[in-house]
């Protein structure tokens, strides 16, 4: 580990040297030669760290960091979209019920988003003091065929 630390320090020192040469000297031939020498030293330090065994890469470790190729991003997106849509509908219903004077503890809306992008509400689970009044208001907002379940049992 000591050799690796020394290599990192050398890389930092050489990088600072390259920057200083660029700032101090103008567009001269000496500048180009010094930068070339410093970059050569930088390359030697980096390459020698790999050959001396200070830095080792185990490809099995890298495979663990990669996302599996079989990950279904569209499925993840659709699930998150349905969850967020359900939350938004629940928030709107919550404010409608509270505006009507109905005390509501919690609303959960289950939605389904089809491939054509249409949203269908599977059911609404409501925990309210007056579940029948809440169900009537929800059905008036979303449609009479909406399934409303009393969450307070």
VEXLOKE-257264 format. One record per residue (C-alpha): y, x, z; residue number from 1. Coordinates in nm, 2 decimals. Last residue first. Example, Ala and Ser with C-alpha at 12.3 -4.5 7.8 and 13.67 -1.06 7.14 Angstrom:
# residues 2
+--------+--------+--------+------+
:      v :      u :      w : resi :
+--------+--------+--------+------+
:  -0.11 :   1.37 :   0.71 :    2 :
:  -0.45 :   1.23 :   0.78 :    1 :
+--------+--------+--------+------+
This chain:
# residues 153
+--------+--------+--------+------+
:      v :      u :      w : resi :
+--------+--------+--------+------+
:  -0.26 :  -6.24 :   0.97 :  153 :
:   0.08 :  -6.13 :   0.86 :  152 :
:   0.06 :  -6.01 :   0.50 :  151 :
:   0.08 :  -6.36 :   0.36 :  150 :
:  -0.02 :  -6.34 :   0.00 :  149 :
:   0.19 :  -6.45 :  -0.30 :  148 :
:   0.01 :  -6.48 :  -0.64 :  147 :
:   0.26 :  -6.54 :  -0.91 :  146 :
:   0.18 :  -6.84 :  -1.13 :  145 :
:   0.50 :  -7.01 :  -1.04 :  144 :
:   0.72 :  -6.74 :  -1.18 :  143 :
:   0.89 :  -6.43 :  -1.06 :  142 :
:   1.21 :  -6.57 :  -0.89 :  141 :
:   1.09 :  -6.92 :  -0.81 :  140 :
:   0.75 :  -6.79 :  -0.70 :  139 :
:   0.93 :  -6.54 :  -0.47 :  138 :
:   1.14 :  -6.82 :  -0.32 :  137 :
:   0.84 :  -7.04 :  -0.26 :  136 :
:   0.64 :  -6.75 :  -0.11 :  135 :
:   0.92 :  -6.67 :   0.13 :  134 :
:   0.95 :  -7.04 :   0.24 :  133 :
:   0.57 :  -7.04 :   0.29 :  132 :
:   0.57 :  -6.71 :   0.48 :  131 :
:   0.84 :  -6.81 :   0.73 :  130 :
:   0.86 :  -6.51 :   0.97 :  129 :
:   0.78 :  -6.27 :   0.69 :  128 :
:   0.52 :  -6.02 :   0.59 :  127 :
:   0.49 :  -6.05 :   0.21 :  126 :
:   0.21 :  -5.93 :  -0.02 :  125 :
:   0.31 :  -5.99 :  -0.39 :  124 :
:   0.04 :  -6.01 :  -0.65 :  123 :
:  -0.05 :  -5.90 :  -1.00 :  122 :
:   0.30 :  -5.87 :  -1.14 :  121 :
:   0.28 :  -5.80 :  -1.51 :  120 :
:   0.50 :  -5.54 :  -1.68 :  119 :
:   0.51 :  -5.50 :  -2.05 :  118 :
:   0.51 :  -5.15 :  -2.19 :  117 :
:   0.28 :  -5.20 :  -2.49 :  116 :
:   0.00 :  -5.01 :  -2.31 :  115 :
:   0.01 :  -5.25 :  -2.01 :  114 :
:   0.20 :  -5.19 :  -1.69 :  113 :
:   0.03 :  -5.36 :  -1.39 :  112 :
:   0.22 :  -5.44 :  -1.08 :  111 :
:   0.14 :  -5.48 :  -0.71 :  110 :
:   0.43 :  -5.58 :  -0.49 :  109 :
:   0.45 :  -5.50 :  -0.13 :  108 :
:   0.70 :  -5.67 :   0.10 :  107 :
:   0.77 :  -5.59 :   0.46 :  106 :
:   0.94 :  -5.73 :   0.77 :  105 :
:   1.11 :  -6.03 :   0.62 :  104 :
:   1.34 :  -6.27 :   0.80 :  103 :
:   1.44 :  -6.55 :   0.57 :  102 :
:   1.81 :  -6.62 :   0.56 :  101 :
:   1.83 :  -6.68 :   0.18 :  100 :
:   2.02 :  -6.35 :   0.15 :   99 :
:   1.73 :  -6.19 :   0.33 :   98 :
:   1.48 :  -6.33 :   0.09 :   97 :
:   1.68 :  -6.22 :  -0.22 :   96 :
:   1.73 :  -5.87 :  -0.06 :   95 :
:   1.36 :  -5.83 :   0.00 :   94 :
:   1.28 :  -5.96 :  -0.35 :   93 :
:   1.50 :  -5.69 :  -0.51 :   92 :
:   1.35 :  -5.42 :  -0.29 :   91 :
:   0.99 :  -5.54 :  -0.37 :   90 :
:   1.07 :  -5.53 :  -0.74 :   89 :
:   1.19 :  -5.17 :  -0.71 :   88 :
:   0.89 :  -5.07 :  -0.51 :   87 :
:   0.65 :  -5.22 :  -0.76 :   86 :
:   0.83 :  -5.04 :  -1.04 :   85 :
:   0.80 :  -4.72 :  -0.85 :   84 :
:   0.43 :  -4.76 :  -0.80 :   83 :
:   0.37 :  -4.87 :  -1.16 :   82 :
:   0.57 :  -4.57 :  -1.29 :   81 :
:   0.38 :  -4.34 :  -1.06 :   80 :
:   0.05 :  -4.47 :  -1.19 :   79 :
:   0.16 :  -4.45 :  -1.55 :   78 :
:   0.28 :  -4.10 :  -1.51 :   77 :
:  -0.04 :  -3.98 :  -1.34 :   76 :
:  -0.24 :  -4.15 :  -1.61 :   75 :
:  -0.03 :  -3.99 :  -1.89 :   74 :
:  -0.08 :  -3.65 :  -1.72 :   73 :
:  -0.46 :  -3.68 :  -1.73 :   72 :
:  -0.56 :  -3.34 :  -1.60 :   71 :
:  -0.87 :  -3.22 :  -1.79 :   70 :
:  -0.71 :  -2.88 :  -1.86 :   69 :
:  -0.71 :  -2.80 :  -1.49 :   68 :
:  -0.38 :  -2.68 :  -1.36 :   67 :
:  -0.37 :  -2.31 :  -1.32 :   66 :
:  -0.35 :  -2.15 :  -0.98 :   65 :
:  -0.72 :  -2.13 :  -0.92 :   64 :
:  -0.77 :  -1.96 :  -1.26 :   63 :
:  -0.53 :  -1.69 :  -1.15 :   62 :
:  -0.74 :  -1.60 :  -0.85 :   61 :
:  -1.05 :  -1.57 :  -1.08 :   60 :
:  -0.85 :  -1.34 :  -1.30 :   59 :
:  -0.84 :  -1.07 :  -1.02 :   58 :
:  -0.54 :  -0.85 :  -1.08 :   57 :
:  -0.52 :  -0.51 :  -0.92 :   56 :
:  -0.21 :  -0.31 :  -0.84 :   55 :
:  -0.24 :   0.01 :  -0.64 :   54 :
:  -0.54 :   0.12 :  -0.86 :   53 :
:  -0.39 :   0.44 :  -0.99 :   52 :
:  -0.40 :   0.30 :  -1.34 :   51 :
:  -0.19 :   0.00 :  -1.26 :   50 :
:   0.07 :   0.19 :  -1.06 :   49 :
:   0.08 :   0.45 :  -1.33 :   48 :
:   0.19 :   0.19 :  -1.58 :   47 :
:   0.49 :   0.08 :  -1.37 :   46 :
:   0.60 :   0.43 :  -1.29 :   45 :
:   0.56 :   0.55 :  -1.65 :   44 :
:   0.75 :   0.26 :  -1.79 :   43 :
:   1.04 :   0.32 :  -1.55 :   42 :
:   1.05 :   0.69 :  -1.63 :   41 :
:   1.06 :   0.60 :  -2.00 :   40 :
:   1.34 :   0.35 :  -1.93 :   39 :
:   1.53 :   0.62 :  -1.74 :   38 :
:   1.49 :   0.87 :  -2.03 :   37 :
:   1.59 :   0.62 :  -2.29 :   36 :
:   1.90 :   0.52 :  -2.09 :   35 :
:   1.99 :   0.89 :  -2.06 :   34 :
:   1.95 :   0.94 :  -2.44 :   33 :
:   2.16 :   0.63 :  -2.53 :   32 :
:   2.43 :   0.73 :  -2.29 :   31 :
:   2.44 :   1.08 :  -2.42 :   30 :
:   2.49 :   0.95 :  -2.78 :   29 :
:   2.80 :   0.77 :  -2.66 :   28 :
:   2.90 :   0.41 :  -2.64 :   27 :
:   3.08 :   0.45 :  -2.31 :   26 :
:   2.94 :   0.60 :  -2.00 :   25 :
:   2.99 :   0.46 :  -1.65 :   24 :
:   2.87 :   0.10 :  -1.69 :   23 :
:   2.55 :   0.17 :  -1.89 :   22 :
:   2.47 :   0.47 :  -1.69 :   21 :
:   2.51 :   0.27 :  -1.37 :   20 :
:   2.28 :   0.00 :  -1.50 :   19 :
:   2.00 :   0.25 :  -1.60 :   18 :
:   2.03 :   0.42 :  -1.26 :   17 :
:   2.00 :   0.09 :  -1.08 :   16 :
:   1.68 :   0.02 :  -1.27 :   15 :
:   1.55 :   0.37 :  -1.19 :   14 :
:   1.61 :   0.32 :  -0.82 :   13 :
:   1.45 :  -0.03 :  -0.82 :   12 :
:   1.15 :   0.10 :  -1.01 :   11 :
:   1.12 :   0.40 :  -0.77 :   10 :
:   1.14 :   0.17 :  -0.47 :    9 :
:   0.86 :  -0.05 :  -0.62 :    8 :
:   0.65 :   0.26 :  -0.69 :    7 :
:   0.70 :   0.38 :  -0.33 :    6 :
:   0.59 :   0.05 :  -0.20 :    5 :
:   0.28 :   0.06 :  -0.42 :    4 :
:   0.20 :   0.41 :  -0.30 :    3 :
:   0.23 :   0.30 :   0.06 :    2 :
:   0.00 :   0.00 :   0.00 :    1 :
+--------+--------+--------+------+
